């Protein structure tokens, strides 16, 4: 594998890691009923505060709003990191119950990331005279 293809693969592998970590948060920490019962007791562990903040985040659609802001920023930016952030925030929101805003931000972030990795922009893709169909004389 060449160096440039490895560099293009890294953001997608990092997105996979974000997806796996978020899935662990949802299915390992938020959803299990025995953890909810443990955290509702008076002598609950200190990490239950973090779990409660995670739950409050998706109950108030904080993750969806942040994902949409990152997607809007990615549309006007030409930086790979901003596009990756929009995709990662969208994936995080999508898995943590903010599915509408998360899906939109994930789609915008992934499409923007692909466009930036391809190195084409709508204004520079076709120069004057290119892309025009002309009949034979």
C-alpha positions in Angstrom: 0.0 0.0 0.0 1.4 3.4 -0.9 1.9 6.2 1.5 -0.9 8.3 0.0 -3.5 5.6 0.1 -2.6 4.9 3.7 -3.0 8.6 4.5 -6.5 8.5 2.8 -7.5 5.4 4.8 -6.6 6.8 8.2 -9.6 9.1 8.6 -12.0 6.3 7.8 -10.3 3.9 10.3 -10.6 6.7 12.9 -14.3 7.0 12.1 -14.6 3.2 12.6 -13.0 3.6 16.0 -15.4 6.4 16.9 -18.3 4.2 15.9 -17.1 1.3 18.0 -16.4 3.5 21.0 -19.9 5.0 20.7 -21.5 1.6 20.4 -19.7 0.5 23.6 -21.0 3.6 25.3 -24.6 3.0 24.2 -24.8 -0.8 24.6 -22.3 -1.2 27.5 -22.9 1.8 29.6 -26.2 3.5 28.8 -28.7 0.8 27.9 -28.1 -2.0 30.3 -30.8 -2.1 33.1 -28.4 -3.4 35.7 -26.1 -0.3 35.2 -29.1 2.0 35.5 -30.1 0.3 38.7 -26.6 0.5 40.0 -26.4 4.2 39.2 -29.8 5.0 40.8 -28.7 3.7 44.2 -27.5 6.1 46.9 -24.0 4.7 47.0 -23.4 4.7 43.3 -19.9 4.8 41.8 -18.4 8.1 40.7 -18.5 7.3 37.0 -22.3 7.3 37.2 -22.2 11.1 37.0 -20.6 10.8 33.5 -23.3 8.3 32.5 -25.9 10.7 33.6 -24.3 13.6 31.6 -24.3 11.3 28.5 -28.0 10.6 29.0 -28.9 14.2 29.5 -26.9 15.1 26.3 -29.1 13.0 24.1 -32.3 13.8 26.0 -31.7 17.5 25.2 -30.5 16.8 21.6 -27.1 18.4 22.4 -25.3 15.8 20.2 -27.6 16.5 17.2 -27.1 20.3 17.4 -23.3 19.9 17.7 -23.3 17.5 14.8 -25.3 19.9 12.6 -23.0 22.8 13.6 -20.0 20.7 12.6 -21.6 19.8 9.3 -22.4 23.4 8.5 -18.8 24.3 9.2 -17.6 21.4 7.0 -19.6 22.7 4.1 -17.7 26.0 4.1 -14.3 24.7 5.1 -11.7 23.1 2.9 -10.0 21.2 5.7 -10.0 17.5 6.1 -10.1 17.7 9.9 -13.3 19.7 9.8 -15.0 17.3 7.5 -13.9 14.3 9.6 -15.2 16.1 12.7 -18.6 16.5 11.1 -18.7 12.8 10.2 -17.5 11.8 13.6 -20.0 14.0 15.4 -22.7 12.8 13.1 -21.9 9.2 13.9 -21.8 9.9 17.6 -25.2 11.6 17.5 -26.6 8.9 15.3 -25.7 6.1 17.7 -26.8 8.1 20.8 -30.4 8.5 19.7 -30.2 11.8 17.8 -30.7 10.0 14.6 -32.1 12.7 12.3 -29.5 15.3 12.8 -26.8 12.7 13.2 -27.6 11.1 9.9 -27.5 14.4 8.1 -24.2 15.4 9.7 -22.7 12.0 9.1 -23.7 12.1 5.4 -22.4 15.7 4.9 -19.2 14.9 6.7 -18.5 11.7 4.7 -19.3 13.3 1.4 -17.2 16.3 2.2 -14.3 14.1 3.3 -14.5 12.1 0.1 -14.6 15.3 -2.0 -11.6 16.8 -0.2 -9.6 13.5 -0.5 -10.3 13.4 -4.2 -8.9 16.9 -4.5 -11.8 18.2 -6.7 -14.0 21.2 -6.0 -17.1 22.0 -8.0 -15.6 25.2 -9.4 -12.3 23.6 -10.6 -13.6 20.3 -11.8 -14.4 21.6 -15.3 -12.4 24.3 -17.0 -13.7 26.5 -19.8 -14.3 24.3 -22.8 -14.1 21.1 -21.0 -17.3 19.1 -20.3 -19.1 20.7 -23.2 -20.5 18.4 -25.8 -20.0 19.5 -29.4 -21.3 17.9 -32.5 -19.1 16.8 -35.4 -18.5 19.4 -38.2 
